[in-house]
Amino acid sequence: MKKGQSNVIGFMMIMLIVLVAVSGTFFWAKDMLEEAKQVNDISRVENRMIALDNAIKDVANEQSQRSINFKIDEGYLFIENNHTITYTSNKVLPKEIDSSGVAIFGNTSSNSPCFDYSVKGELGTDRSSCIIKKGRDISINYIMLNDTATNDCYSVQFIAGSSGAAGKGNHNILVSYAYTNTTTECNTSYVQVVKIDIS
């Protein structure tokens, strides 16, 4: 064999070994990279839900309006009922997300108002809202708070504007104060109604 041929064959053998090693690493690491991307996407959505929760609280307290941006890569954001806004992912989420529900903010006990809306929170002790991660869902849930000194209750509820839901894309969520409703669920219940318009 000539010297030039052995250099070419040696070079081709080294390239083949490197190609096999890189391909093997890629296929081995592909699932880990995808899972890391999903965890990053979930973290980004959690941060947007926290920003939305803060905007709702500010609007209810100040009787004003706020606008926030909300980017949805996959899944849906919608008003689930008059006290819950939910983001649902289309993807199967990583195993470490507890399907029984985890409170990101709010009372974390399983029998708390965060997980059982029939239980009233205590004004001055509990948060007015909970952000809960459960399976594919991340929800903002507003609870009723009871002032034990007066037996008055306070809560926030939602009504949809022209659109109360959105899918994939960049969205602007306009949060505006609508009105205060009083009921007799407690001694007197003050319900601040906030309009959510997702465009």
HELIX and SHEET records of a PDB file:
HELIX    1   1 LYS A    3  GLU A   62  1                                  60    
SHEET    1   A 6 GLN A  65  ILE A  72  0                                        
SHEET    2   A 6 GLY A 169  THR A 183 -1                                        
SHEET    3   A 6 SER A 189  ILE A 198 -1                                        
SHEET    4   A 6 ASP A 152  ALA A 160  1                                        
SHEET    5   A 6 LEU A 145  ASP A 147 -1                                        
SHEET    6   A 6 GLY A 121  GLU A 122  1                                        
SHEET    1   B 6 VAL A 102  PHE A 105  0                                        
SHEET    2   B 6 SER A 129  LYS A 134 -1                                        
SHEET    3   B 6 ASP A 137  TYR A 142 -1                                        
SHEET    4   B 6 THR A  84  THR A  88 -1                                        
SHEET    5   B 6 TYR A  76  ASN A  81 -1                                        
SHEET    6   B 6 ALA A 165  ALA A 166 -1                                        
END                                                                             
